[in-house]
């Protein structure tokens, strides 16, 4: 009996000793996770400093595919393989995370001073204490919410510091590995080395943090080495950024590409290789300037104009103070290809421009278009906004779109009743109508809780095969014109659910309208952020026609309609029905819907060996619908996104029976470039 108690006491002592050894590790991790919360960033005064960035690029292998990679066109067809560049920027900080960067010097050997491989520039300002370090990507090992994704190993040192090594529990592109030197007393990071691979870029990041004031959350010095690999192309990059500089600048800088001034301001010297690249570049430039200019018009048109504009994203500013902004996505870009069961393959095109008159007034116009190869249909949306009071979100919007090709079983029944001629069945596109839609509205936020919209909605629906309806003695064109009012309520301001009540009244003989109707809709949406990357998206909605007179065949609902121009993973992939045909709810006087989507990284497939490394985000979908003849219609699905594509797989059930199976596909290649 005594021996038994002796074993128990000995085991307890060993456990206590083990706990005592483990306790400092746990305590230090707790300090690291809570360090950012101990820093007061609310009273940071506006500050002005300067930042210097040096970079070099080495194109080791390249082929014609590199021409199509955004920001890589300039170095893809150039004669050189090595490039170097430097920038000097003025940083005006209004908050630790809110700052404005103004480039005052830009020296580079890249042709036409183009930005190349600029997607990695965001790695030079990592937010290592936040849940994601680079935008919405790369889960930080120094954030409490991500501790379950990493293994930690701590070695205490004699100078009041500790070395923290971390590695991911799973091999996934959102996770990193490396080490950090920690201040034991505060838990603050002195410097860190982080390695990872994301979006076809393998990188090693060395960051030295500030050690005083609120800026301890931001780096003082960052060195980034990276390699971009894609289909036989390989480019190495070296970047070095230094922040918080206060150099002696001249009163004015007349030449933003002044190498001599950059040579004077540079906080640390160039390497011998970088000086050699500059020397070769300036010698070629000097020789070219001394010789008569011979411009090859064919080369200029093919390479500099057509090639650049077709394969690259076009961005530009205009106006005396650059108040205007123009952007056009590449004409040949796989990112704007998509696929789903109903429309087949879709190619999309997007161009937009804006002009800011002052801080409170702005004009914005966008043209989105697409072509469905399965339906042989061209779609477009042309929204135009004039913000007359941006502080109150006051704007006037005019939307012109050609909408959907719509069919309705009620018309089919009328045709069968009025004309039994079987020859009518020879028109393959006969049941469909084109829809030209014009919507004009004014939006105004009374406060952060209540907004309202008032406007006018008009539809002109024309039969594809007019002869079919002429034979049956039915109209081949239907027009509706309706004033509408919408009240929006946000119980928790902009951080909570959104509730909207719509009322629309179609008036016959008003501005050419030939339909009387009255419609009410209630829509509730909420994206509940569980963490930075985890969310539960919820949508509840219902609609009802309280008045609907013939020939009101095509009166669809404002909050429940088909979207023919989805933009990808982050655009209408949630809160929608992917397998549901529009004619099902176009014949019902009412509907009730629910949509749930749970989104998270490292959910299912991302935990599998090899393939899981490439999975960035995953989603689970559940949607249900009740209409006149179907109660319920249920749709469930699962989706994920990678660096190359996003895909969703869906199954539907109608009135308790299996209905359909399908998928949705979109290219995500270079979306973050």
VMD Tcl script that draws the C-alpha trace (Angstrom):
set ca {
  {0.00 0.00 0.00}
  {2.87 2.35 0.92}
  {4.60 1.52 -2.34}
  {1.44 2.44 -4.25}
  {1.23 5.85 -2.57}
  {4.92 6.39 -3.21}
  {4.36 5.85 -6.95}
  {1.43 8.28 -6.93}
  {3.45 11.00 -5.16}
  {6.42 10.47 -7.50}
  {4.16 10.68 -10.57}
  {2.57 13.88 -9.24}
  {5.99 15.45 -8.71}
  {7.08 14.52 -12.23}
  {3.85 15.97 -13.65}
  {4.31 19.18 -11.68}
  {7.88 19.43 -12.89}
  {6.81 18.89 -16.51}
  {4.08 21.52 -16.12}
  {6.58 23.97 -14.66}
  {8.80 23.48 -17.70}
  {5.91 23.83 -20.13}
  {4.41 26.81 -18.37}
  {6.96 29.40 -19.57}
  {6.33 28.32 -23.17}
  {2.59 28.71 -22.75}
  {3.02 32.05 -21.03}
  {5.30 33.39 -23.77}
  {2.91 32.29 -26.52}
  {0.11 34.05 -24.67}
  {2.20 37.24 -24.60}
  {2.89 36.98 -28.32}
  {-0.79 36.46 -29.13}
  {-1.90 39.40 -26.96}
  {0.98 41.79 -27.71}
  {-0.89 43.85 -30.31}
  {-3.77 44.40 -27.85}
  {-1.36 46.02 -25.38}
  {-0.35 48.71 -27.88}
  {-2.45 51.88 -27.88}
  {-3.03 52.87 -31.51}
  {-6.00 55.17 -30.91}
  {-3.99 58.32 -30.17}
  {-1.44 58.07 -32.95}
  {-0.88 61.54 -34.37}
  {-0.54 62.13 -38.13}
  {3.03 61.56 -39.21}
  {5.12 61.99 -42.35}
  {8.13 59.83 -43.17}
  {9.77 58.28 -46.20}
  {10.26 54.75 -47.49}
  {12.94 53.39 -49.80}
  {12.51 50.20 -51.82}
  {15.12 48.49 -53.97}
  {14.42 45.49 -56.18}
  {16.10 43.30 -58.78}
  {14.54 40.78 -61.17}
  {16.26 37.89 -62.92}
  {14.28 36.20 -65.71}
  {15.88 32.76 -65.65}
  {13.49 31.02 -68.03}
  {10.75 32.43 -70.21}
  {8.47 31.52 -73.09}
  {5.50 33.10 -74.86}
  {3.19 32.30 -71.90}
  {4.94 34.98 -69.83}
  {3.47 37.61 -72.16}
  {0.00 36.85 -70.78}
  {0.98 37.15 -67.11}
  {-0.21 40.49 -65.68}
  {2.62 43.01 -65.00}
  {5.17 40.72 -66.66}
  {4.70 41.82 -70.27}
  {7.46 44.46 -70.18}
  {10.16 41.94 -69.21}
  {8.69 39.05 -71.20}
  {9.74 40.30 -74.64}
  {12.64 42.57 -73.67}
  {16.21 41.79 -74.73}
  {17.55 41.79 -71.16}
  {17.19 39.10 -68.53}
  {18.18 41.13 -65.47}
  {16.53 44.32 -64.22}
  {16.92 46.59 -61.23}
  {14.84 49.42 -59.81}
  {14.40 51.76 -56.85}
  {11.56 53.87 -55.48}
  {11.40 56.60 -52.87}
  {7.99 57.33 -51.38}
  {6.50 59.87 -49.02}
  {4.34 58.15 -46.39}
  {1.62 60.18 -44.66}
  {0.18 58.20 -41.75}
  {-3.22 59.03 -40.29}
  {-3.37 55.77 -38.32}
  {-1.09 52.82 -37.78}
  {-2.96 50.96 -40.56}
  {-4.15 53.94 -42.63}
  {-1.57 55.76 -44.67}
  {-1.13 57.40 -48.06}
  {1.98 56.67 -50.14}
  {3.12 59.23 -52.70}
  {5.90 58.13 -55.05}
  {8.43 60.94 -55.52}
  {11.28 59.04 -57.19}
  {11.19 56.00 -59.46}
  {14.35 54.72 -61.16}
  {14.34 51.42 -63.04}
  {15.81 49.59 -66.01}
  {12.45 47.97 -66.83}
  {11.23 49.28 -70.24}
  {8.89 52.29 -70.08}
  {9.21 52.35 -66.25}
  {6.55 49.65 -66.04}
  {5.75 47.84 -62.82}
  {6.84 44.23 -63.01}
  {6.00 41.44 -60.57}
  {4.22 44.07 -58.50}
  {1.98 41.45 -56.87}
  {4.75 40.74 -54.32}
  {4.99 44.38 -53.17}
  {2.27 43.72 -50.59}
  {4.65 41.28 -48.89}
  {6.85 44.26 -47.99}
  {4.25 45.55 -45.51}
  {3.22 42.37 -43.65}
  {0.76 42.68 -40.79}
  {2.26 39.88 -38.75}
  {0.02 40.29 -35.68}
  {-3.26 40.22 -37.60}
  {-5.10 37.06 -38.58}
  {-3.89 37.37 -42.17}
  {-0.49 38.88 -42.90}
  {-0.88 39.86 -46.56}
  {-4.34 41.17 -47.40}
  {-6.79 38.33 -46.83}
  {-4.13 35.66 -47.29}
  {-1.41 33.85 -45.34}
  {-2.56 32.94 -41.83}
  {-0.23 34.52 -39.30}
  {1.36 32.16 -36.74}
  {1.44 35.09 -34.29}
  {-2.35 35.46 -34.11}
  {-4.41 33.67 -31.45}
  {-7.11 32.50 -33.89}
  {-4.53 30.62 -36.00}
  {-2.78 28.73 -33.19}
  {-4.62 25.51 -34.09}
  {-2.94 25.48 -37.51}
  {0.66 25.61 -36.22}
  {3.13 23.76 -34.01}
  {5.40 25.93 -31.86}
  {8.87 25.25 -30.43}
  {10.49 27.73 -28.03}
  {14.14 28.07 -27.02}
  {14.90 30.55 -24.23}
  {18.10 32.58 -24.51}
  {20.17 34.41 -21.88}
  {19.73 37.98 -23.15}
  {16.03 38.30 -22.36}
  {14.94 36.90 -25.70}
  {13.59 33.60 -26.99}
  {13.61 31.91 -30.37}
  {10.16 30.82 -31.52}
  {10.11 28.24 -34.31}
  {6.82 27.46 -36.01}
  {5.67 25.07 -38.68}
  {2.20 24.24 -40.08}
  {0.27 21.21 -38.95}
  {-0.98 20.82 -42.53}
  {0.71 21.47 -45.86}
  {-1.42 24.29 -47.23}
  {-0.69 27.38 -49.28}
  {-2.28 29.62 -46.63}
  {0.22 28.47 -43.98}
  {3.87 29.44 -43.48}
  {6.91 28.24 -41.55}
  {9.89 29.97 -39.99}
  {11.15 31.48 -36.78}
  {11.05 34.69 -34.74}
  {13.16 36.38 -32.09}
  {10.86 37.35 -29.21}
  {11.19 39.82 -26.34}
  {10.41 37.59 -23.35}
  {9.12 40.41 -21.17}
  {6.59 41.89 -23.61}
  {6.00 39.12 -26.16}
  {6.85 41.54 -28.97}
  {8.62 40.30 -32.08}
  {12.08 41.73 -32.65}
  {12.63 40.11 -36.03}
  {11.21 37.18 -37.94}
  {11.94 34.92 -40.89}
  {8.90 33.57 -42.74}
  {8.84 31.11 -45.63}
  {5.90 30.05 -47.76}
  {4.38 29.61 -51.20}
  {1.27 31.39 -52.43}
  {-0.18 32.16 -55.87}
  {2.77 30.58 -57.73}
  {5.30 32.64 -55.74}
  {7.69 30.91 -53.34}
  {9.11 33.43 -50.88}
  {11.38 34.03 -47.90}
  {10.61 37.11 -45.83}
  {12.97 38.69 -43.30}
  {11.35 41.46 -41.27}
  {12.87 43.58 -38.51}
  {10.20 45.28 -36.43}
  {10.13 48.75 -34.89}
  {10.85 48.65 -31.16}
  {9.17 51.79 -29.83}
  {5.83 53.59 -29.98}
  {2.69 52.43 -31.76}
  {4.77 51.51 -34.80}
  {6.08 48.38 -33.05}
  {3.30 46.59 -34.95}
  {4.89 47.55 -38.27}
  {8.25 46.55 -39.78}
  {11.26 48.84 -39.92}
  {13.16 46.82 -42.50}
  {11.99 44.05 -44.84}
  {14.02 41.81 -47.17}
  {12.08 39.59 -49.57}
  {13.49 36.93 -51.87}
  {10.99 35.16 -54.11}
  {10.62 32.99 -57.19}
  {7.69 33.02 -59.61}
  {7.19 29.76 -61.53}
  {4.49 29.15 -64.13}
  {4.41 26.78 -67.14}
  {8.14 26.77 -67.78}
  {8.69 30.40 -66.80}
  {10.91 31.25 -63.86}
  {11.70 34.69 -62.46}
  {13.64 35.45 -59.29}
  {13.04 38.63 -57.35}
  {14.92 40.37 -54.55}
  {13.26 43.26 -52.71}
  {14.56 45.40 -49.86}
  {12.35 48.01 -48.16}
  {13.37 50.47 -45.47}
  {10.77 52.57 -43.60}
  {10.73 55.57 -41.28}
  {13.39 57.55 -43.15}
  {13.78 61.33 -42.88}
  {16.25 62.38 -45.58}
  {17.25 65.90 -46.58}
  {15.18 66.43 -49.73}
  {15.38 69.31 -52.19}
  {12.53 71.83 -52.16}
  {11.19 70.47 -55.44}
  {11.83 67.42 -57.61}
  {11.48 68.17 -61.31}
  {12.51 64.73 -62.60}
  {10.89 61.75 -60.90}
  {13.40 59.45 -62.68}
  {16.53 61.28 -61.49}
  {19.19 58.62 -60.87}
  {21.68 61.10 -59.42}
  {19.20 62.20 -56.76}
  {18.37 58.58 -55.96}
  {22.08 57.88 -55.61}
  {22.25 60.67 -53.04}
  {19.17 59.57 -51.05}
  {19.81 55.82 -51.08}
  {20.10 54.65 -47.40}
  {22.39 51.71 -48.22}
  {24.65 51.01 -51.21}
  {23.87 48.94 -54.27}
  {25.54 45.59 -54.80}
  {28.18 45.20 -57.50}
  {25.73 43.26 -59.68}
  {23.06 45.97 -59.37}
  {25.56 48.68 -60.31}
  {26.58 46.62 -63.34}
  {22.95 46.31 -64.50}
  {22.52 50.08 -64.18}
  {25.79 50.69 -66.03}
  {24.80 48.47 -68.98}
  {21.38 50.12 -69.13}
  {22.71 53.70 -69.11}
  {25.36 52.86 -71.71}
  {22.69 51.46 -74.05}
  {20.47 54.46 -73.43}
  {23.33 56.87 -74.16}
  {24.24 55.04 -77.37}
  {20.60 54.99 -78.45}
  {20.27 58.72 -77.84}
  {23.41 59.49 -79.88}
  {22.16 57.53 -82.89}
  {19.29 58.58 -85.18}
  {16.00 57.15 -83.98}
  {14.63 54.45 -86.24}
  {11.13 53.46 -85.25}
  {9.71 50.24 -86.62}
  {5.99 51.06 -86.93}
  {4.99 47.41 -87.29}
  {6.88 46.42 -84.12}
  {5.44 49.38 -82.23}
  {1.88 48.49 -83.23}
  {2.20 44.75 -82.62}
  {4.23 44.77 -79.40}
  {3.73 48.11 -77.71}
  {0.09 48.79 -78.59}
  {-1.83 45.63 -79.48}
  {0.19 43.14 -77.44}
  {0.30 45.25 -74.32}
  {-3.36 46.22 -74.39}
  {-4.68 42.77 -75.32}
  {-2.68 40.81 -72.76}
  {-2.38 43.30 -69.91}
  {-4.76 45.13 -67.63}
  {-5.00 48.78 -68.65}
  {-5.04 51.31 -65.82}
  {-4.66 55.04 -66.13}
  {-5.48 58.32 -64.45}
  {-6.54 61.59 -66.05}
  {-7.33 65.14 -65.03}
  {-5.05 67.92 -63.77}
  {-4.76 66.32 -60.34}
  {-5.42 62.73 -61.45}
  {-9.04 62.95 -60.32}
  {-10.07 60.50 -63.04}
  {-9.41 56.79 -63.12}
  {-9.78 54.33 -66.01}
  {-9.42 50.56 -65.93}
  {-9.98 47.92 -68.60}
  {-9.29 44.27 -68.03}
  {-7.27 42.34 -70.62}
  {-9.23 41.40 -73.71}
  {-7.65 37.93 -73.76}
  {-7.75 36.86 -70.14}
  {-8.74 33.38 -68.91}
  {-9.86 34.96 -65.63}
  {-13.00 36.16 -67.40}
  {-14.02 32.70 -68.56}
  {-16.64 30.86 -66.55}
  {-18.89 27.81 -66.76}
  {-22.17 26.62 -65.31}
  {-24.88 24.14 -66.29}
  {-27.40 26.64 -67.61}
  {-25.21 28.96 -69.66}
  {-22.26 26.72 -70.53}
  {-19.00 28.58 -71.10}
  {-19.17 32.35 -70.66}
  {-16.58 34.92 -71.67}
  {-16.75 38.23 -69.81}
  {-15.35 41.71 -70.36}
  {-15.16 44.60 -67.92}
  {-14.25 48.28 -68.28}
  {-14.83 51.12 -65.81}
  {-14.00 54.76 -65.23}
  {-14.59 57.31 -62.50}
  {-14.00 61.01 -61.95}
  {-13.87 62.69 -58.54}
  {-15.02 66.32 -58.63}
  {-14.21 66.76 -54.93}
  {-14.18 64.67 -51.76}
  {-18.00 64.58 -51.73}
  {-18.90 64.27 -55.43}
  {-17.95 61.58 -57.92}
  {-19.05 60.16 -61.28}
  {-18.67 56.45 -62.01}
  {-19.60 54.28 -65.00}
  {-18.94 50.61 -65.69}
  {-19.60 48.33 -68.65}
  {-19.84 44.61 -67.91}
  {-20.57 42.22 -70.74}
  {-20.47 38.53 -71.48}
  {-21.27 35.96 -74.13}
  {-22.82 32.54 -73.47}
  {-21.54 30.01 -76.01}
  {-24.24 27.51 -75.07}
  {-27.17 29.93 -75.43}
  {-25.53 32.11 -78.10}
  {-26.51 35.17 -76.08}
  {-24.75 38.45 -75.42}
  {-25.33 40.07 -72.03}
  {-24.39 43.50 -70.79}
  {-24.85 45.76 -67.77}
  {-24.18 49.49 -67.87}
  {-24.52 51.06 -64.40}
  {-23.87 54.80 -64.12}
  {-23.54 56.55 -60.75}
  {-23.38 60.17 -59.74}
  {-22.52 60.62 -56.07}
  {-23.80 64.03 -55.06}
  {-23.24 63.45 -51.32}
  {-20.75 60.68 -50.55}
  {-20.87 61.40 -46.83}
  {-24.53 60.29 -46.82}
  {-24.09 57.76 -49.61}
  {-26.34 59.94 -51.71}
  {-26.24 58.95 -55.35}
  {-28.33 58.71 -58.50}
  {-27.97 55.46 -60.43}
  {-29.07 54.63 -63.94}
  {-28.78 50.97 -64.90}
  {-29.28 49.74 -68.45}
  {-29.06 46.01 -69.10}
  {-30.36 43.55 -71.63}
  {-31.27 41.13 -68.88}
  {-32.17 37.51 -69.55}
  {-33.90 35.62 -72.29}
  {-37.07 34.76 -70.42}
  {-39.80 32.22 -71.07}
  {-43.10 31.71 -69.29}
  {-45.39 28.70 -69.23}
  {-48.51 30.89 -69.03}
  {-47.88 32.17 -72.55}
  {-47.25 28.62 -73.74}
  {-50.64 27.60 -72.37}
  {-52.37 30.52 -74.10}
  {-50.74 29.65 -77.41}
  {-51.81 26.02 -77.11}
  {-55.36 27.13 -76.35}
  {-55.64 29.71 -79.13}
  {-53.77 27.85 -81.87}
  {-53.26 24.10 -82.09}
  {-51.03 24.28 -85.19}
  {-48.18 21.85 -84.59}
  {-46.01 23.85 -86.99}
  {-45.45 26.30 -84.16}
  {-43.20 23.75 -82.50}
  {-40.60 24.15 -85.27}
  {-39.36 27.43 -83.73}
  {-36.57 26.28 -81.39}
  {-36.21 29.70 -79.72}
  {-39.89 30.51 -79.87}
  {-40.70 30.46 -76.12}
  {-38.07 33.09 -75.29}
  {-38.28 36.86 -74.97}
  {-35.47 39.41 -74.87}
  {-35.53 41.74 -71.87}
  {-34.25 45.32 -72.02}
  {-34.28 46.78 -68.53}
  {-33.85 50.40 -67.42}
  {-33.66 51.28 -63.74}
  {-33.26 54.82 -62.37}
  {-33.06 55.40 -58.63}
  {-31.91 57.79 -55.94}
  {-30.28 56.46 -52.76}
  {-29.76 58.41 -49.55}
  {-28.64 57.36 -46.07}
  {-30.61 59.23 -43.42}
  {-28.12 57.90 -40.87}
  {-26.01 54.79 -40.42}
  {-29.15 52.78 -39.59}
  {-31.76 53.86 -42.15}
  {-31.60 54.46 -45.91}
  {-34.16 54.81 -48.66}
  {-34.30 54.43 -52.42}
  {-36.89 55.86 -54.78}
  {-36.95 55.42 -58.51}
  {-38.43 54.02 -61.70}
  {-38.10 50.56 -63.23}
  {-38.99 49.78 -66.86}
  {-38.89 46.53 -68.83}
  {-39.33 45.97 -72.56}
  {-39.67 42.29 -73.42}
  {-39.70 41.34 -77.10}
  {-40.27 37.89 -78.56}
  {-37.33 36.20 -80.28}
  {-39.70 34.64 -82.85}
  {-42.43 37.24 -83.36}
  {-44.25 35.24 -86.06}
  {-45.24 32.57 -83.56}
  {-47.22 35.07 -81.51}
  {-48.69 36.80 -84.53}
  {-50.14 33.47 -85.65}
  {-51.63 32.92 -82.19}
  {-53.01 36.47 -82.06}
  {-50.91 37.37 -79.03}
  {-48.67 40.42 -78.49}
  {-44.99 39.91 -79.27}
  {-43.91 42.80 -77.03}
  {-44.70 43.64 -73.41}
  {-43.76 46.88 -71.60}
  {-43.95 47.61 -67.89}
  {-43.17 50.92 -66.17}
  {-43.24 51.09 -62.38}
  {-42.26 53.60 -59.69}
  {-40.74 51.93 -56.63}
  {-39.71 52.68 -53.06}
  {-37.25 50.80 -50.85}
  {-36.61 51.28 -47.13}
  {-33.39 49.82 -45.72}
  {-32.75 49.18 -42.03}
  {-29.44 48.20 -40.44}
  {-30.09 47.41 -36.73}
  {-26.35 47.33 -35.92}
  {-25.29 49.96 -38.44}
  {-22.89 48.67 -41.09}
  {-21.57 45.77 -39.01}
  {-24.77 43.78 -38.69}
  {-27.72 42.45 -40.71}
  {-29.30 44.33 -43.58}
  {-33.11 44.42 -43.97}
  {-34.86 45.94 -46.99}
  {-38.57 46.37 -47.76}
  {-39.47 47.05 -51.42}
  {-42.72 48.29 -52.91}
  {-43.20 48.52 -56.68}
  {-46.35 49.59 -58.59}
  {-46.73 49.05 -62.32}
  {-49.11 51.57 -63.89}
  {-50.84 50.90 -67.19}
  {-50.56 53.70 -69.80}
  {-47.86 55.39 -67.71}
  {-44.90 56.24 -69.99}
  {-46.01 53.57 -72.45}
  {-46.54 50.78 -69.94}
  {-49.27 48.24 -70.68}
  {-49.31 46.26 -67.41}
  {-50.90 46.88 -64.01}
  {-49.29 45.19 -61.02}
  {-48.31 45.70 -57.39}
  {-45.44 43.89 -55.69}
  {-43.94 43.71 -52.20}
  {-40.59 42.16 -51.27}
  {-38.73 41.69 -48.00}
  {-35.03 40.83 -48.06}
  {-32.73 40.16 -45.08}
  {-28.99 39.55 -45.45}
  {-26.18 39.12 -42.95}
  {-22.55 38.12 -43.30}
  {-21.50 37.09 -39.80}
  {-17.71 37.24 -39.51}
  {-16.60 34.46 -37.18}
  {-12.93 35.27 -37.77}
  {-11.09 37.20 -40.50}
  {-11.48 34.32 -42.97}
  {-14.41 32.38 -41.50}
  {-17.93 33.61 -42.12}
  {-21.55 32.50 -42.09}
  {-23.55 34.17 -44.86}
  {-27.32 34.17 -44.38}
  {-30.14 35.41 -46.56}
  {-33.91 35.28 -46.01}
  {-36.39 36.70 -48.46}
  {-40.00 36.70 -49.54}
  {-42.01 38.39 -52.25}
  {-45.68 38.71 -53.16}
  {-47.75 40.16 -55.99}
  {-50.82 41.72 -54.40}
  {-52.04 42.77 -57.84}
  {-51.28 41.02 -61.10}
  {-53.43 41.47 -64.18}
  {-53.11 39.96 -67.62}
  {-51.00 40.23 -69.69}
  {-48.57 40.34 -66.73}
  {-46.58 37.35 -67.90}
  {-43.02 38.50 -67.18}
  {-43.16 40.22 -63.84}
  {-40.06 38.92 -62.14}
  {-38.88 39.83 -58.65}
  {-36.25 42.46 -57.95}
  {-34.42 40.48 -55.26}
  {-34.78 37.09 -56.91}
  {-33.44 37.01 -60.44}
  {-30.80 35.29 -62.50}
  {-27.29 36.78 -62.67}
  {-25.72 36.18 -66.06}
  {-22.47 38.03 -65.31}
  {-21.01 36.54 -62.12}
  {-17.50 37.71 -61.38}
  {-16.00 34.70 -59.64}
  {-15.58 33.31 -56.14}
  {-16.34 36.63 -54.42}
  {-19.23 37.72 -56.64}
  {-22.68 36.17 -56.15}
  {-21.39 32.68 -55.42}
  {-23.34 32.85 -52.19}
  {-27.00 33.63 -51.61}
  {-27.97 32.36 -55.06}
  {-29.55 29.24 -56.56}
  {-27.16 27.65 -59.03}
  {-29.39 24.94 -60.57}
  {-32.78 26.67 -60.44}
  {-34.34 27.79 -63.73}
  {-35.89 31.25 -63.71}
  {-39.18 30.10 -65.24}
  {-39.99 28.18 -62.04}
  {-40.44 31.36 -59.99}
  {-41.52 33.56 -62.90}
  {-44.99 31.97 -62.91}
  {-45.58 32.20 -59.15}
  {-47.24 35.13 -57.39}
  {-45.10 34.58 -54.31}
  {-41.87 33.07 -53.08}
  {-40.02 32.40 -49.82}
  {-36.31 31.66 -49.80}
  {-33.41 30.94 -47.45}
  {-29.71 30.74 -48.26}
  {-26.85 29.73 -45.96}
  {-23.16 29.61 -46.83}
  {-20.32 28.72 -44.48}
  {-16.86 29.77 -45.66}
  {-13.56 28.80 -44.09}
  {-9.99 27.84 -44.94}
  {-8.67 24.38 -44.09}
  {-12.08 22.73 -43.99}
  {-12.17 19.38 -45.84}
  {-10.17 18.86 -49.02}
  {-7.41 21.16 -47.81}
  {-6.57 18.53 -45.18}
  {-5.80 15.87 -47.80}
  {-2.18 15.08 -48.76}
  {-0.70 16.91 -51.78}
  {-3.93 18.29 -53.29}
  {-4.78 20.01 -50.01}
  {-1.76 22.29 -50.37}
  {-3.42 24.21 -53.23}
  {-6.85 24.77 -51.63}
  {-7.25 28.38 -50.45}
  {-10.87 28.61 -49.26}
  {-13.84 26.22 -48.99}
  {-17.60 26.67 -48.77}
  {-20.68 24.68 -47.81}
  {-23.98 25.79 -49.39}
  {-27.59 25.21 -48.34}
  {-30.55 26.91 -50.03}
  {-34.29 26.32 -49.94}
  {-37.25 27.80 -51.81}
  {-41.02 27.62 -51.71}
  {-43.16 28.81 -54.64}
  {-46.63 28.05 -55.94}
  {-46.10 24.50 -57.22}
  {-42.87 23.56 -55.44}
  {-42.52 23.34 -51.69}
  {-39.79 22.89 -50.99}
  {-36.99 23.15 -53.52}
  {-33.68 22.37 -51.77}
  {-30.18 22.90 -53.12}
  {-26.97 21.88 -51.35}
  {-23.41 22.25 -52.51}
  {-19.72 22.33 -51.77}
  {-17.10 24.56 -53.35}
  {-13.45 25.51 -53.10}
  {-11.04 27.90 -54.73}
  {-7.40 27.49 -55.75}
  {-4.83 29.72 -57.43}
  {-6.05 28.46 -60.82}
  {-9.81 28.03 -60.55}
  {-12.85 27.93 -58.30}
  {-15.47 25.21 -58.54}
  {-18.78 24.43 -56.90}
  {-20.74 21.16 -57.04}
  {-24.49 21.30 -56.38}
  {-27.37 18.84 -55.93}
  {-31.04 19.82 -55.96}
  {-34.20 18.23 -54.61}
  {-37.74 19.16 -55.64}
  {-40.79 18.16 -53.58}
  {-38.77 15.42 -51.87}
  {-37.33 13.95 -55.07}
  {-33.91 14.24 -56.68}
  {-34.01 16.98 -59.31}
  {-30.61 17.82 -60.74}
  {-26.86 17.75 -60.36}
  {-24.45 20.34 -61.71}
  {-21.34 22.39 -61.21}
  {-20.10 25.94 -61.53}
  {-16.58 26.79 -62.63}
  {-14.58 30.00 -62.81}
  {-10.96 30.89 -63.51}
  {-9.10 32.52 -60.62}
  {-5.71 32.63 -62.36}
  {-3.82 35.85 -61.52}
  {-6.84 37.35 -59.76}
  {-4.53 38.86 -57.14}
  {-2.02 40.12 -59.70}
}
mol new
graphics top color blue
foreach p $ca { graphics top sphere $p radius 0.5 }
foreach p [lrange $ca 0 end-1] q [lrange $ca 1 end] { graphics top cylinder $p $q radius 0.2 }
display resetview
